[in-house]
Amino acid sequence: MLIVTIDRPDARNALNVEAHHELGRIFDDFEDDPSLRVAIVTGAGDKAFCAGSDIKDDVDPDRKPISGFAGLSRRFDLRKPVIAAVNGFALGGGVEILLACDIAVAVESARFGFPEPRVGLAAIEGGLQRLAQHIPFKFAMQMLLTCETIDAATALRFGLVNDVVHESVLLDTALRYASAIVAGAPLAIEATKAVVMRGMAEAGVTGASVWRHEVLGELWESSDAAEGISAFTQRRQPVWKGK
């Protein structure tokens, strides 16, 4: 069993380019190590699971590893189960990590949201592709379009997480799920996940890897995207021009 901790608490565990590549290597090793059957991913500290991208450094999606945000979001063929233990805020890419996991548990104080449009961007690392397959369509669009956060109880009601627990038992709860998984036959677990993921891929989840640049490439080159990032770093309201 592998426990992966995102350890940038001073940045609310937001990820820079180096962190994406480090996590990519960690999950490569996890996939290749026959002694490891389940991974748990969580955040350092008690404030944030992952607040998304550190946009002072991580803006260009092409600088991420081929496996995507946190080395997980584009890893559609990962054979082994991954559990998210959400210890606080999960924003943008933080929710995309959760969506790339098979099971998720969260603390009662956790909140979830997609703030990307407020800085002129979009949740292209799994949010746009996966969210409406995990929760009802209208609720997915509510999260993606309004940029408002939801609390842990609402996330549980939507089906975004499996359990909401006190912070003192978060990791124990994730480990309980992991122990139940490893009680199953390794090949049976891997085959089960493979068939489910194949079905999701055929339903269009992985399609964004093909058309992402065509549909969203202009957004990253737009003046609004540059303005949104500048306004965020300068702590001011953006002035949108629609171009």
C-alpha positions as CSV (number, residue, x, y, z in Angstrom):
1,M,0.0,0.0,0.0
2,L,1.3,3.5,-0.9
3,I,0.4,6.7,0.8
4,V,1.2,9.8,-1.3
5,T,1.1,13.2,0.5
6,I,1.1,16.5,-1.4
7,D,3.5,18.4,0.7
8,R,3.2,22.1,-0.2
9,P,1.1,23.4,2.8
10,D,2.4,27.0,2.5
11,A,0.8,27.1,-0.9
12,R,-2.3,25.2,0.2
13,N,-0.8,22.3,-1.6
14,A,-1.2,23.9,-5.0
15,L,1.1,22.2,-7.5
16,N,3.8,23.7,-9.6
17,V,5.3,22.1,-12.7
18,E,8.1,20.3,-10.7
19,A,5.5,18.8,-8.4
20,H,3.4,17.4,-11.3
21,H,6.5,15.7,-12.7
22,E,7.5,14.3,-9.3
23,L,4.0,12.9,-8.7
24,G,4.0,11.5,-12.3
25,R,7.2,9.5,-11.4
26,I,5.6,8.4,-8.1
27,F,2.6,6.9,-9.9
28,D,4.7,5.4,-12.6
29,D,6.6,3.5,-9.9
30,F,3.4,2.6,-8.1
31,E,2.0,1.1,-11.3
32,D,5.2,-0.9,-11.9
33,D,5.7,-2.2,-8.3
34,P,4.0,-5.6,-7.9
35,S,4.2,-5.2,-4.1
36,L,1.9,-2.1,-4.2
37,R,-1.8,-2.7,-4.9
38,V,-3.5,0.4,-3.7
39,A,-2.5,4.1,-3.3
40,I,-3.9,6.8,-1.1
41,V,-3.4,10.4,-2.0
42,T,-3.8,13.2,0.6
43,G,-2.5,16.6,1.4
44,A,-0.1,17.9,4.1
45,G,-1.6,19.9,6.9
46,D,-5.2,20.4,7.9
47,K,-6.3,23.2,5.5
48,A,-6.1,22.0,2.0
49,F,-6.0,18.8,0.0
50,C,-4.9,20.6,-3.1
51,A,-5.8,24.2,-4.1
52,G,-5.2,23.4,-7.8
53,S,-2.4,24.9,-9.9
54,D,0.2,27.3,-8.5
55,I,-0.5,29.7,-11.3
56,K,2.7,31.7,-10.7
57,D,4.4,28.7,-12.3
58,D,1.8,26.2,-13.7
59,V,-0.2,27.8,-16.4
60,D,0.8,26.1,-19.6
61,P,-0.9,22.6,-19.8
62,D,1.8,21.3,-22.1
63,R,4.5,21.7,-19.3
64,K,2.8,19.0,-17.3
65,P,3.8,15.3,-17.7
66,I,2.0,13.2,-20.1
67,S,0.1,11.7,-17.2
68,G,-1.4,15.2,-16.5
69,F,-2.3,17.1,-13.3
70,A,-0.6,15.5,-10.3
71,G,0.6,12.7,-12.6
72,L,-3.0,11.4,-12.5
73,S,-5.5,13.3,-14.5
74,R,-4.6,11.9,-17.9
75,R,-3.6,8.4,-16.6
76,F,-6.7,6.7,-18.0
77,D,-5.1,3.2,-18.0
78,L,-3.9,3.0,-14.4
79,R,-4.5,-0.6,-13.5
80,K,-4.4,-0.2,-9.7
81,P,-7.0,1.6,-7.5
82,V,-6.3,5.0,-6.0
83,I,-8.2,6.5,-3.0
84,A,-8.4,10.2,-2.3
85,A,-8.3,11.3,1.4
86,V,-9.5,14.9,1.1
87,N,-8.2,16.7,4.2
88,G,-9.4,20.2,3.4
89,F,-10.1,22.5,0.4
90,A,-10.0,20.8,-3.0
91,L,-10.1,23.5,-5.7
92,G,-9.7,23.1,-9.5
93,G,-7.0,20.6,-10.0
94,G,-7.6,19.3,-6.5
95,V,-11.1,18.2,-7.5
96,E,-9.6,16.8,-10.7
97,I,-7.3,14.6,-8.6
98,L,-10.3,13.3,-6.7
99,L,-12.1,12.6,-10.0
100,A,-9.1,10.6,-11.2
101,C,-9.3,8.4,-8.1
102,D,-11.6,5.4,-7.7
103,I,-12.8,6.2,-4.1
104,A,-12.8,9.4,-2.1
105,V,-13.3,10.2,1.6
106,A,-13.3,13.8,2.9
107,V,-13.2,15.6,6.2
108,E,-16.3,17.5,7.4
109,S,-14.6,20.9,6.7
110,A,-13.7,20.1,3.1
111,R,-14.9,22.3,0.3
112,F,-14.9,21.6,-3.4
113,G,-15.0,24.0,-6.4
114,F,-13.7,25.0,-9.8
115,P,-12.5,28.6,-9.8
116,E,-10.8,28.5,-13.2
117,P,-13.2,30.7,-15.1
118,R,-12.7,33.5,-12.5
119,V,-9.1,33.7,-13.8
120,G,-10.0,33.2,-17.4
121,L,-9.2,29.5,-17.6
122,A,-11.1,26.2,-17.6
123,A,-10.9,22.9,-15.8
124,I,-9.4,20.9,-18.7
125,E,-7.5,18.3,-16.6
126,G,-10.6,16.2,-16.0
127,G,-13.2,18.6,-14.6
128,L,-14.9,19.3,-17.9
129,Q,-14.5,15.7,-19.0
130,R,-15.3,13.7,-15.8
131,L,-17.5,15.7,-13.4
132,A,-20.8,15.2,-15.2
133,Q,-20.1,11.4,-15.2
134,H,-19.5,11.4,-11.4
135,I,-22.5,13.6,-10.3
136,P,-25.8,14.7,-11.9
137,F,-25.4,16.9,-14.9
138,K,-27.2,20.0,-13.5
139,F,-25.0,19.9,-10.3
140,A,-21.9,19.5,-12.4
141,M,-22.7,22.5,-14.5
142,Q,-23.5,24.5,-11.4
143,M,-20.1,23.8,-10.1
144,L,-18.3,24.4,-13.4
145,L,-20.1,27.6,-14.4
146,T,-20.7,29.4,-11.2
147,C,-17.3,28.7,-9.6
148,E,-19.0,28.5,-6.3
149,T,-17.7,25.9,-3.8
150,I,-19.8,23.2,-2.2
151,D,-19.3,21.7,1.3
152,A,-18.6,18.1,2.2
153,A,-22.2,17.3,3.0
154,T,-23.3,18.5,-0.4
155,A,-20.4,16.6,-2.1
156,L,-21.6,13.4,-0.3
157,R,-25.2,14.1,-1.4
158,F,-24.1,14.6,-5.1
159,G,-22.0,11.4,-4.9
160,L,-18.7,13.2,-5.4
161,V,-17.3,11.4,-2.3
162,N,-18.0,8.1,-0.6
163,D,-17.7,9.2,3.0
164,V,-17.5,12.3,5.1
165,V,-15.7,11.8,8.4
166,H,-14.0,13.6,11.3
167,E,-10.5,14.6,10.5
168,S,-9.2,12.3,13.2
169,V,-10.3,9.2,11.3
170,L,-9.8,10.4,7.7
171,L,-6.7,8.3,7.0
172,D,-8.1,5.3,8.9
173,T,-11.2,5.4,6.8
174,A,-9.1,5.5,3.6
175,L,-7.1,2.6,4.9
176,R,-10.2,0.6,5.6
177,Y,-11.2,0.9,2.0
178,A,-7.7,0.0,0.9
179,S,-7.7,-3.1,3.1
180,A,-11.0,-4.2,1.7
181,I,-9.6,-3.8,-1.8
182,V,-6.4,-5.8,-1.1
183,A,-8.5,-8.6,0.3
184,G,-9.7,-9.2,-3.3
185,A,-7.6,-11.1,-5.9
186,P,-5.1,-8.8,-7.6
187,L,-6.1,-9.8,-11.1
188,A,-9.8,-9.6,-10.3
189,I,-9.4,-6.0,-9.0
190,E,-7.4,-5.0,-11.9
191,A,-9.8,-6.5,-14.4
192,T,-12.7,-4.9,-12.7
193,K,-11.1,-1.4,-12.9
194,A,-10.0,-2.0,-16.5
195,V,-13.5,-2.8,-17.7
196,V,-15.1,0.1,-15.9
197,M,-12.5,2.5,-17.2
198,R,-12.8,1.2,-20.7
199,G,-16.6,1.8,-20.5
200,M,-16.0,5.4,-19.4
201,A,-13.5,5.9,-22.2
202,E,-16.0,4.8,-24.8
203,A,-18.5,7.2,-23.3
204,G,-16.1,10.0,-24.1
205,V,-14.1,10.7,-20.9
206,T,-10.8,10.4,-22.7
207,G,-11.8,12.3,-25.8
208,A,-10.5,15.6,-24.4
209,S,-7.0,14.3,-24.9
210,V,-7.7,14.4,-28.6
211,W,-9.6,17.6,-29.1
212,R,-8.4,19.6,-26.0
213,H,-6.0,21.8,-28.1
214,E,-8.6,22.3,-30.8
215,V,-11.4,23.4,-28.5
216,L,-9.5,25.1,-25.7
217,G,-6.2,26.0,-27.1
218,E,-7.4,29.5,-28.1
219,L,-8.5,30.1,-24.5
220,W,-5.0,29.7,-23.1
221,E,-3.7,32.2,-25.8
222,S,-6.5,34.8,-25.1
223,S,-6.0,38.2,-23.6
224,D,-8.6,37.3,-21.0
225,A,-6.5,34.4,-19.8
226,A,-3.5,36.6,-19.4
227,E,-5.7,39.2,-17.6
228,G,-7.2,36.7,-15.3
229,I,-3.8,35.4,-14.2
230,S,-2.4,39.0,-13.8
231,A,-5.4,40.0,-11.8
232,F,-5.1,37.0,-9.5
233,T,-1.4,37.5,-8.8
234,Q,-2.0,41.3,-8.3
235,R,-5.0,40.7,-6.0
236,R,-7.4,42.8,-8.1
237,Q,-10.6,42.3,-10.0
238,P,-10.1,41.2,-13.6
239,V,-11.3,43.4,-16.5
240,W,-12.7,41.0,-19.1
241,K,-12.6,41.9,-22.8
242,G,-14.1,38.7,-24.3
243,K,-11.1,38.1,-26.5
